[in-house]
Amino acid sequence: MKVTIVGAGNVGATCADVISYRGIASEVVLLDIREGFAEGKALDIMQCATNTGFNTKVSGVTNDYSKTAGSDVVVITSGIPRKPGMTREELIGINAGIVKTVAENVLKHSPDTIIVVVSNPMDTMTYLALKSTGLPKNRIIGMGGALDSSRFRTYLSLALDKPANDISAMVIGGHGDTTMIPLTRLASYNGIPVTEFLSEEVLQKVAADTMVGGATLTGLLGTSAWYAPGASVAYLVDSILNDQKKMIACSVFVEGEYGQNDICIGVPCIIGKNGVEEILDIALNEQEEALFAKSADAVRQMNDALKSILA
């Protein structure tokens, strides 16, 4: 199984490292526009093989899409990262042209690939990739919900003082500081609702911390985070390549689910060898429905900025 990662920056390189270390794919290609950058990252990762025991072949190329031919999954991380004080939405004009060009180039050499979009603003870039390529909706997946849910579980773990891997929790809605919806009502610790352990006040703080999880790290680091985003991409790719059919919150194209149409937004999906194999239309309460509708409106407004690009 072959995976191409376009963009060898912090997120892309971390994703390649995790995929290699865990043996998720037999081959990983890193591609970047900076001369020698992807080659250097790939060589650095390969030099870990004897110490960590993986056999994945990792290579890097400078803007040569022919080397990506036959990729089962292509991950797009290209574009500029957020800076302190910058919203994901402010990246639309810069990253839209990059994502569109990358998607078109990878499809010339891997026409049957599944594309995973990481570039921000992720919901809008996922919609752009879908509309500009004309691919079936199951083959274009935005990664954001996997990352947001991971952050949600982390904050719940800290509040509960329990292992994050014993906690089940999901974030739906847009991948933005004001649009994501941590489903506190449905979160559980080993099958027991977290509402049995945590007060409403604490749960609201957990939800608020989750929503600004990315901005918090950007403020601390001076740029976007990369360890958790890279690992979240690898987790999603693993479910595709190994047909694991995991339920993962992803940004996908909806046609009536959750009362929405013609946008890509975070919803629970079954992810397998065909990409998005099913969208789970779970029952939301009245408050959650209202929040989701508001989130969808915000995502739709961002998509309006793409009209000239898609024309």
Short mmCIF file of the C-alpha atoms (twelve columns), coordinates in Angstrom:
data_MODEL
# 
_entry.id   MODEL 
# 
loop_
_atom_site.group_PDB 
_atom_site.id 
_atom_site.type_symbol 
_atom_site.label_atom_id 
_atom_site.label_alt_id 
_atom_site.label_comp_id 
_atom_site.label_asym_id 
_atom_site.label_seq_id 
_atom_site.Cartn_x 
_atom_site.Cartn_y 
_atom_site.Cartn_z 
_atom_site.pdbx_PDB_model_num 
ATOM 1   C CA . MET A 1   0.000   0.000  0.000   1 
ATOM 2   C CA . LYS A 2   1.336   3.415  -0.998  1 
ATOM 3   C CA . VAL A 3   0.649   6.764  0.630   1 
ATOM 4   C CA . THR A 4   1.700   10.146 -0.705  1 
ATOM 5   C CA . ILE A 5   1.886   13.149 1.600   1 
ATOM 6   C CA . VAL A 6   1.999   16.494 -0.162  1 
ATOM 7   C CA . GLY A 7   3.657   19.010 2.108   1 
ATOM 8   C CA . ALA A 8   6.694   17.879 4.109   1 
ATOM 9   C CA . GLY A 9   6.315   20.426 6.876   1 
ATOM 10  C CA . ASN A 10  5.703   19.589 10.509  1 
ATOM 11  C CA . VAL A 11  2.307   17.924 10.041  1 
ATOM 12  C CA . GLY A 12  3.221   16.066 6.851   1 
ATOM 13  C CA . ALA A 13  6.522   14.788 8.191   1 
ATOM 14  C CA . THR A 14  4.945   13.693 11.483  1 
ATOM 15  C CA . CYS A 15  2.239   11.865 9.553   1 
ATOM 16  C CA . ALA A 16  4.908   10.087 7.479   1 
ATOM 17  C CA . ASP A 17  6.832   9.187  10.619  1 
ATOM 18  C CA . VAL A 18  3.776   7.702  12.375  1 
ATOM 19  C CA . ILE A 19  2.655   5.763  9.275   1 
ATOM 20  C CA . SER A 20  6.156   4.340  8.884   1 
ATOM 21  C CA . TYR A 21  6.736   3.552  12.550  1 
ATOM 22  C CA . ARG A 22  3.400   1.741  12.813  1 
ATOM 23  C CA . GLY A 23  3.811   -0.079 9.492   1 
ATOM 24  C CA . ILE A 24  0.505   1.258  8.166   1 
ATOM 25  C CA . ALA A 25  1.772   1.434  4.571   1 
ATOM 26  C CA . SER A 26  4.557   -0.304 2.670   1 
ATOM 27  C CA . GLU A 27  5.611   2.909  0.943   1 
ATOM 28  C CA . VAL A 28  5.367   6.608  1.809   1 
ATOM 29  C CA . VAL A 29  6.276   9.429  -0.577  1 
ATOM 30  C CA . LEU A 30  6.813   12.925 0.791   1 
ATOM 31  C CA . LEU A 31  6.488   15.735 -1.757  1 
ATOM 32  C CA . ASP A 32  7.304   19.392 -1.250  1 
ATOM 33  C CA . ILE A 33  8.057   22.419 -3.434  1 
ATOM 34  C CA . ARG A 34  11.184  23.328 -1.457  1 
ATOM 35  C CA . GLU A 35  14.292  21.912 -3.075  1 
ATOM 36  C CA . GLY A 36  15.656  18.979 -1.072  1 
ATOM 37  C CA . PHE A 37  13.306  19.493 1.880   1 
ATOM 38  C CA . ALA A 38  11.146  16.381 1.424   1 
ATOM 39  C CA . GLU A 39  14.231  14.343 0.546   1 
ATOM 40  C CA . GLY A 40  15.869  15.387 3.793   1 
ATOM 41  C CA . LYS A 41  12.805  14.613 5.901   1 
ATOM 42  C CA . ALA A 42  12.416  11.192 4.243   1 
ATOM 43  C CA . LEU A 43  16.079  10.307 4.767   1 
ATOM 44  C CA . ASP A 44  15.858  11.328 8.414   1 
ATOM 45  C CA . ILE A 45  12.813  9.087  8.928   1 
ATOM 46  C CA . MET A 46  14.442  6.159  7.100   1 
ATOM 47  C CA . GLN A 47  17.456  6.395  9.403   1 
ATOM 48  C CA . CYS A 48  15.127  5.517  12.288  1 
ATOM 49  C CA . ALA A 49  14.249  2.129  10.773  1 
ATOM 50  C CA . THR A 50  17.004  0.048  12.352  1 
ATOM 51  C CA . ASN A 51  16.313  1.490  15.790  1 
ATOM 52  C CA . THR A 52  12.524  1.338  15.707  1 
ATOM 53  C CA . GLY A 53  12.079  -1.787 13.601  1 
ATOM 54  C CA . PHE A 54  9.907   -0.627 10.719  1 
ATOM 55  C CA . ASN A 55  10.227  -1.709 7.077   1 
ATOM 56  C CA . THR A 56  8.256   1.020  5.317   1 
ATOM 57  C CA . LYS A 57  10.061  2.584  2.364   1 
ATOM 58  C CA . VAL A 58  10.084  6.386  2.719   1 
ATOM 59  C CA . SER A 59  11.207  8.665  -0.092  1 
ATOM 60  C CA . GLY A 60  11.098  12.393 -0.728  1 
ATOM 61  C CA . VAL A 61  10.726  14.347 -3.965  1 
ATOM 62  C CA . THR A 62  10.773  17.994 -4.975  1 
ATOM 63  C CA . ASN A 63  7.593   18.809 -6.891  1 
ATOM 64  C CA . ASP A 64  7.764   15.640 -9.031  1 
ATOM 65  C CA . TYR A 65  4.276   14.174 -9.029  1 
ATOM 66  C CA . SER A 66  5.289   11.256 -11.256 1 
ATOM 67  C CA . LYS A 67  6.909   9.688  -8.178  1 
ATOM 68  C CA . THR A 68  3.496   9.606  -6.478  1 
ATOM 69  C CA . ALA A 69  1.968   7.328  -9.146  1 
ATOM 70  C CA . GLY A 70  -0.206  4.508  -7.886  1 
ATOM 71  C CA . SER A 71  -0.896  6.016  -4.464  1 
ATOM 72  C CA . ASP A 72  -3.796  4.410  -2.608  1 
ATOM 73  C CA . VAL A 73  -4.178  7.482  -0.388  1 
ATOM 74  C CA . VAL A 74  -2.942  11.038 -0.911  1 
ATOM 75  C CA . VAL A 75  -2.763  13.375 2.073   1 
ATOM 76  C CA . ILE A 76  -2.769  17.112 1.337   1 
ATOM 77  C CA . THR A 77  -1.160  19.221 4.045   1 
ATOM 78  C CA . SER A 78  0.061   21.957 1.657   1 
ATOM 79  C CA . GLY A 79  -0.448  25.606 2.454   1 
ATOM 80  C CA . ILE A 80  0.683   28.066 5.067   1 
ATOM 81  C CA . PRO A 81  0.111   27.203 8.742   1 
ATOM 82  C CA . ARG A 82  -1.644  29.476 11.205  1 
ATOM 83  C CA . LYS A 83  0.252   32.169 13.032  1 
ATOM 84  C CA . PRO A 84  -0.701  33.530 16.471  1 
ATOM 85  C CA . GLY A 85  -3.920  35.519 16.236  1 
ATOM 86  C CA . MET A 86  -4.784  34.128 12.807  1 
ATOM 87  C CA . THR A 87  -7.998  32.193 12.283  1 
ATOM 88  C CA . ARG A 88  -8.291  29.177 9.999   1 
ATOM 89  C CA . GLU A 89  -10.736 31.192 7.909   1 
ATOM 90  C CA . GLU A 90  -8.097  33.809 7.066   1 
ATOM 91  C CA . LEU A 91  -6.147  31.163 5.154   1 
ATOM 92  C CA . ILE A 92  -8.810  30.650 2.451   1 
ATOM 93  C CA . GLY A 93  -7.410  32.913 -0.239  1 
ATOM 94  C CA . ILE A 94  -3.844  31.666 0.153   1 
ATOM 95  C CA . ASN A 95  -4.456  27.937 0.487   1 
ATOM 96  C CA . ALA A 96  -7.327  27.438 -1.961  1 
ATOM 97  C CA . GLY A 97  -5.182  27.773 -5.068  1 
ATOM 98  C CA . ILE A 98  -2.551  25.469 -3.590  1 
ATOM 99  C CA . VAL A 99  -5.009  22.709 -2.680  1 
ATOM 100 C CA . LYS A 100 -6.758  22.847 -6.060  1 
ATOM 101 C CA . THR A 101 -3.464  22.538 -7.952  1 
ATOM 102 C CA . VAL A 102 -2.212  19.711 -5.743  1 
ATOM 103 C CA . ALA A 103 -5.437  17.710 -6.105  1 
ATOM 104 C CA . GLU A 104 -5.335  18.044 -9.889  1 
ATOM 105 C CA . ASN A 105 -1.681  16.987 -10.065 1 
ATOM 106 C CA . VAL A 106 -1.987  13.892 -7.880  1 
ATOM 107 C CA . LEU A 107 -4.993  12.638 -9.832  1 
ATOM 108 C CA . LYS A 108 -2.972  12.683 -13.070 1 
ATOM 109 C CA . HIS A 109 -0.829  9.902  -11.624 1 
ATOM 110 C CA . SER A 110 -3.197  8.245  -9.117  1 
ATOM 111 C CA . PRO A 111 -6.699  8.498  -10.615 1 
ATOM 112 C CA . ASP A 112 -8.189  5.987  -8.175  1 
ATOM 113 C CA . THR A 113 -6.732  7.459  -5.000  1 
ATOM 114 C CA . ILE A 114 -8.598  8.577  -1.892  1 
ATOM 115 C CA . ILE A 115 -7.718  12.146 -0.902  1 
ATOM 116 C CA . VAL A 116 -7.409  13.220 2.731   1 
ATOM 117 C CA . VAL A 117 -7.442  16.988 3.192   1 
ATOM 118 C CA . VAL A 118 -5.626  18.566 6.139   1 
ATOM 119 C CA . SER A 119 -4.993  22.103 4.846   1 
ATOM 120 C CA . ASN A 120 -6.951  24.849 6.574   1 
ATOM 121 C CA . PRO A 121 -9.656  26.020 6.591   1 
ATOM 122 C CA . MET A 122 -10.204 22.297 6.350   1 
ATOM 123 C CA . ASP A 123 -13.958 22.079 5.663   1 
ATOM 124 C CA . THR A 124 -13.696 24.643 2.879   1 
ATOM 125 C CA . MET A 125 -10.575 23.044 1.381   1 
ATOM 126 C CA . THR A 126 -12.330 19.657 1.433   1 
ATOM 127 C CA . TYR A 127 -15.299 21.155 -0.406  1 
ATOM 128 C CA . LEU A 128 -12.923 22.762 -2.904  1 
ATOM 129 C CA . ALA A 129 -11.116 19.467 -3.554  1 
ATOM 130 C CA . LEU A 130 -14.440 17.707 -4.119  1 
ATOM 131 C CA . LYS A 131 -15.912 20.310 -6.456  1 
ATOM 132 C CA . SER A 132 -12.743 20.995 -8.441  1 
ATOM 133 C CA . THR A 133 -11.910 17.325 -9.083  1 
ATOM 134 C CA . GLY A 134 -15.409 15.915 -9.577  1 
ATOM 135 C CA . LEU A 135 -14.473 12.800 -7.607  1 
ATOM 136 C CA . PRO A 136 -17.164 10.713 -5.886  1 
ATOM 137 C CA . LYS A 137 -17.865 12.109 -2.429  1 
ATOM 138 C CA . ASN A 138 -16.615 8.970  -0.667  1 
ATOM 139 C CA . ARG A 139 -13.074 9.639  -1.936  1 
ATOM 140 C CA . ILE A 140 -12.595 13.139 -0.469  1 
ATOM 141 C CA . ILE A 141 -12.209 13.248 3.321   1 
ATOM 142 C CA . GLY A 142 -11.382 16.157 5.616   1 
ATOM 143 C CA . MET A 143 -9.377  15.066 8.659   1 
ATOM 144 C CA . GLY A 144 -10.374 17.721 11.252  1 
ATOM 145 C CA . GLY A 145 -12.897 15.779 13.317  1 
ATOM 146 C CA . ALA A 146 -10.367 13.068 14.163  1 
ATOM 147 C CA . LEU A 147 -8.034  15.707 15.607  1 
ATOM 148 C CA . ASP A 148 -10.757 17.644 17.411  1 
ATOM 149 C CA . SER A 149 -12.106 14.434 18.959  1 
ATOM 150 C CA . SER A 150 -8.605  13.495 20.103  1 
ATOM 151 C CA . ARG A 151 -8.252  16.857 21.813  1 
ATOM 152 C CA . PHE A 152 -11.696 16.461 23.375  1 
ATOM 153 C CA . ARG A 153 -10.740 13.062 24.799  1 
ATOM 154 C CA . THR A 154 -7.494  14.531 26.122  1 
ATOM 155 C CA . TYR A 155 -9.257  17.316 28.020  1 
ATOM 156 C CA . LEU A 156 -11.812 14.825 29.370  1 
ATOM 157 C CA . SER A 157 -8.932  12.600 30.457  1 
ATOM 158 C CA . LEU A 158 -7.349  15.468 32.362  1 
ATOM 159 C CA . ALA A 159 -10.654 16.386 34.024  1 
ATOM 160 C CA . LEU A 160 -11.390 12.778 34.984  1 
ATOM 161 C CA . ASP A 161 -7.775  11.885 35.785  1 
ATOM 162 C CA . LYS A 162 -8.297  8.715  33.748  1 
ATOM 163 C CA . PRO A 163 -6.554  7.315  30.626  1 
ATOM 164 C CA . ALA A 164 -7.641  8.961  27.378  1 
ATOM 165 C CA . ASN A 165 -7.846  5.551  25.704  1 
ATOM 166 C CA . ASP A 166 -10.644 4.582  28.118  1 
ATOM 167 C CA . ILE A 167 -12.709 7.570  27.005  1 
ATOM 168 C CA . SER A 168 -15.071 7.662  24.046  1 
ATOM 169 C CA . ALA A 169 -15.975 11.126 22.796  1 
ATOM 170 C CA . MET A 170 -16.611 12.899 19.507  1 
ATOM 171 C CA . VAL A 171 -16.584 16.375 18.038  1 
ATOM 172 C CA . ILE A 172 -18.809 17.184 15.057  1 
ATOM 173 C CA . GLY A 173 -19.476 20.360 13.069  1 
ATOM 174 C CA . GLY A 174 -17.012 22.685 11.387  1 
ATOM 175 C CA . HIS A 175 -13.295 22.470 12.125  1 
ATOM 176 C CA . GLY A 176 -13.088 25.967 13.581  1 
ATOM 177 C CA . ASP A 177 -12.680 27.609 16.963  1 
ATOM 178 C CA . THR A 178 -16.334 28.693 17.014  1 
ATOM 179 C CA . THR A 179 -17.943 26.016 14.842  1 
ATOM 180 C CA . MET A 180 -16.943 22.672 16.346  1 
ATOM 181 C CA . ILE A 181 -19.391 20.882 18.662  1 
ATOM 182 C CA . PRO A 182 -17.939 18.631 21.391  1 
ATOM 183 C CA . LEU A 183 -20.750 16.177 22.202  1 
ATOM 184 C CA . THR A 184 -20.418 16.177 25.993  1 
ATOM 185 C CA . ARG A 185 -23.800 14.461 26.363  1 
ATOM 186 C CA . LEU A 186 -22.568 11.365 24.538  1 
ATOM 187 C CA . ALA A 187 -19.048 11.174 25.968  1 
ATOM 188 C CA . SER A 188 -18.316 8.151  28.153  1 
ATOM 189 C CA . TYR A 189 -15.642 6.591  30.330  1 
ATOM 190 C CA . ASN A 190 -15.566 2.819  29.789  1 
ATOM 191 C CA . GLY A 191 -19.218 2.914  28.783  1 
ATOM 192 C CA . ILE A 192 -20.352 5.127  31.668  1 
ATOM 193 C CA . PRO A 193 -21.514 8.657  30.721  1 
ATOM 194 C CA . VAL A 194 -18.976 11.243 31.850  1 
ATOM 195 C CA . THR A 195 -21.907 13.213 33.246  1 
ATOM 196 C CA . GLU A 196 -21.817 10.677 36.095  1 
ATOM 197 C CA . PHE A 197 -18.377 11.982 37.100  1 
ATOM 198 C CA . LEU A 198 -18.129 15.585 35.951  1 
ATOM 199 C CA . SER A 199 -20.317 18.586 36.713  1 
ATOM 200 C CA . GLU A 200 -21.938 20.617 33.954  1 
ATOM 201 C CA . GLU A 201 -19.563 23.464 34.764  1 
ATOM 202 C CA . VAL A 202 -16.513 21.253 34.270  1 
ATOM 203 C CA . LEU A 203 -17.936 19.769 31.070  1 
ATOM 204 C CA . GLN A 204 -18.521 23.229 29.653  1 
ATOM 205 C CA . LYS A 205 -14.903 24.141 30.390  1 
ATOM 206 C CA . VAL A 206 -13.725 20.940 28.710  1 
ATOM 207 C CA . ALA A 207 -15.818 21.798 25.649  1 
ATOM 208 C CA . ALA A 208 -14.491 25.371 25.577  1 
ATOM 209 C CA . ASP A 209 -10.881 24.191 25.912  1 
ATOM 210 C CA . THR A 210 -11.439 21.715 23.076  1 
ATOM 211 C CA . MET A 211 -12.802 24.377 20.753  1 
ATOM 212 C CA . VAL A 212 -9.732  26.570 21.170  1 
ATOM 213 C CA . GLY A 213 -7.359  23.610 21.374  1 
ATOM 214 C CA . GLY A 214 -5.615  24.518 18.137  1 
ATOM 215 C CA . ALA A 215 -5.429  28.239 18.920  1 
ATOM 216 C CA . THR A 216 -4.013  27.460 22.366  1 
ATOM 217 C CA . LEU A 217 -1.156  25.510 20.818  1 
ATOM 218 C CA . THR A 218 -0.588  28.141 18.142  1 
ATOM 219 C CA . GLY A 219 -0.208  30.729 20.891  1 
ATOM 220 C CA . LEU A 220 2.254   28.554 22.791  1 
ATOM 221 C CA . LEU A 221 4.275   27.334 19.815  1 
ATOM 222 C CA . GLY A 222 4.096   30.336 17.531  1 
ATOM 223 C CA . THR A 223 2.754   28.130 14.741  1 
ATOM 224 C CA . SER A 224 0.215   25.344 14.245  1 
ATOM 225 C CA . ALA A 225 0.547   22.092 16.191  1 
ATOM 226 C CA . TRP A 226 1.875   19.011 14.414  1 
ATOM 227 C CA . TYR A 227 2.211   15.914 16.636  1 
ATOM 228 C CA . ALA A 228 -1.507  15.357 17.232  1 
ATOM 229 C CA . PRO A 229 -2.543  16.467 13.719  1 
ATOM 230 C CA . GLY A 230 0.030   14.146 12.130  1 
ATOM 231 C CA . ALA A 231 -1.023  11.211 14.297  1 
ATOM 232 C CA . SER A 232 -4.702  11.914 13.576  1 
ATOM 233 C CA . VAL A 233 -4.056  11.747 9.832   1 
ATOM 234 C CA . ALA A 234 -2.204  8.452  10.260  1 
ATOM 235 C CA . TYR A 235 -5.115  7.070  12.303  1 
ATOM 236 C CA . LEU A 236 -7.515  7.935  9.484   1 
ATOM 237 C CA . VAL A 237 -5.211  6.522  6.788   1 
ATOM 238 C CA . ASP A 238 -4.866  3.301  8.786   1 
ATOM 239 C CA . SER A 239 -8.633  2.801  8.773   1 
ATOM 240 C CA . ILE A 240 -8.693  3.285  4.992   1 
ATOM 241 C CA . LEU A 241 -5.738  1.107  4.001   1 
ATOM 242 C CA . ASN A 242 -6.552  -1.718 6.392   1 
ATOM 243 C CA . ASP A 243 -10.320 -1.510 5.892   1 
ATOM 244 C CA . GLN A 244 -10.866 -1.154 9.630   1 
ATOM 245 C CA . LYS A 245 -14.268 0.512  9.298   1 
ATOM 246 C CA . LYS A 246 -13.649 2.703  12.320  1 
ATOM 247 C CA . MET A 247 -16.193 5.318  13.249  1 
ATOM 248 C CA . ILE A 248 -14.323 8.605  12.871  1 
ATOM 249 C CA . ALA A 249 -15.667 12.146 12.769  1 
ATOM 250 C CA . CYS A 250 -14.629 13.499 9.351   1 
ATOM 251 C CA . SER A 251 -15.501 16.430 7.144   1 
ATOM 252 C CA . VAL A 252 -17.461 14.942 4.257   1 
ATOM 253 C CA . PHE A 253 -20.026 16.070 1.709   1 
ATOM 254 C CA . VAL A 254 -23.564 15.865 3.088   1 
ATOM 255 C CA . GLU A 255 -26.740 15.470 1.092   1 
ATOM 256 C CA . GLY A 256 -29.555 15.747 3.603   1 
ATOM 257 C CA . GLU A 257 -27.784 14.261 6.617   1 
ATOM 258 C CA . TYR A 258 -28.306 16.401 9.714   1 
ATOM 259 C CA . GLY A 259 -30.594 18.610 7.637   1 
ATOM 260 C CA . GLN A 260 -27.745 20.020 5.547   1 
ATOM 261 C CA . ASN A 261 -26.824 19.996 1.865   1 
ATOM 262 C CA . ASP A 262 -23.960 21.010 -0.401  1 
ATOM 263 C CA . ILE A 263 -21.247 21.496 2.226   1 
ATOM 264 C CA . CYS A 264 -18.453 19.435 3.731   1 
ATOM 265 C CA . ILE A 265 -18.724 19.329 7.507   1 
ATOM 266 C CA . GLY A 266 -17.690 17.082 10.381  1 
ATOM 267 C CA . VAL A 267 -20.013 14.135 10.992  1 
ATOM 268 C CA . PRO A 268 -19.493 10.579 12.281  1 
ATOM 269 C CA . CYS A 269 -18.447 8.278  9.422   1 
ATOM 270 C CA . ILE A 270 -17.479 4.676  8.883   1 
ATOM 271 C CA . ILE A 271 -14.074 4.769  7.206   1 
ATOM 272 C CA . GLY A 272 -12.816 1.781  5.225   1 
ATOM 273 C CA . LYS A 273 -11.128 0.753  1.981   1 
ATOM 274 C CA . ASN A 274 -13.624 2.770  -0.075  1 
ATOM 275 C CA . GLY A 275 -13.080 5.900  1.985   1 
ATOM 276 C CA . VAL A 276 -16.341 7.153  3.458   1 
ATOM 277 C CA . GLU A 277 -18.447 3.996  3.536   1 
ATOM 278 C CA . GLU A 278 -21.305 5.363  5.611   1 
ATOM 279 C CA . ILE A 279 -22.398 8.578  7.288   1 
ATOM 280 C CA . LEU A 280 -24.017 7.871  10.645  1 
ATOM 281 C CA . ASP A 281 -26.969 10.186 11.167  1 
ATOM 282 C CA . ILE A 282 -27.101 10.024 14.967  1 
ATOM 283 C CA . ALA A 283 -29.943 11.588 16.935  1 
ATOM 284 C CA . LEU A 284 -29.044 15.026 18.273  1 
ATOM 285 C CA . ASN A 285 -31.045 16.842 20.892  1 
ATOM 286 C CA . GLU A 286 -32.616 20.227 20.200  1 
ATOM 287 C CA . GLN A 287 -29.642 22.216 21.456  1 
ATOM 288 C CA . GLU A 288 -27.141 20.145 19.460  1 
ATOM 289 C CA . GLU A 289 -29.259 20.464 16.327  1 
ATOM 290 C CA . ALA A 290 -29.295 24.241 16.693  1 
ATOM 291 C CA . LEU A 291 -25.521 24.344 17.185  1 
ATOM 292 C CA . PHE A 292 -24.983 22.132 14.143  1 
ATOM 293 C CA . ALA A 293 -27.201 24.329 11.969  1 
ATOM 294 C CA . LYS A 294 -25.276 27.410 13.128  1 
ATOM 295 C CA . SER A 295 -21.977 25.666 12.413  1 
ATOM 296 C CA . ALA A 296 -23.164 24.677 8.933   1 
ATOM 297 C CA . ASP A 297 -24.155 28.278 8.181   1 
ATOM 298 C CA . ALA A 298 -20.666 29.451 9.119   1 
ATOM 299 C CA . VAL A 299 -19.021 26.824 6.933   1 
ATOM 300 C CA . ARG A 300 -21.320 27.707 4.039   1 
ATOM 301 C CA . GLN A 301 -20.344 31.390 4.347   1 
ATOM 302 C CA . MET A 302 -16.666 30.472 4.084   1 
ATOM 303 C CA . ASN A 303 -17.402 28.408 0.990   1 
ATOM 304 C CA . ASP A 304 -18.767 31.548 -0.681  1 
ATOM 305 C CA . ALA A 305 -15.182 32.763 -0.959  1 
ATOM 306 C CA . LEU A 306 -14.487 29.901 -3.374  1 
ATOM 307 C CA . LYS A 307 -16.927 31.006 -6.065  1 
ATOM 308 C CA . SER A 308 -14.319 32.692 -8.241  1 
ATOM 309 C CA . ILE A 309 -11.940 29.743 -7.897  1 
ATOM 310 C CA . LEU A 310 -14.556 27.157 -8.833  1 
ATOM 311 C CA . ALA A 311 -16.061 29.223 -11.639 1 
# 
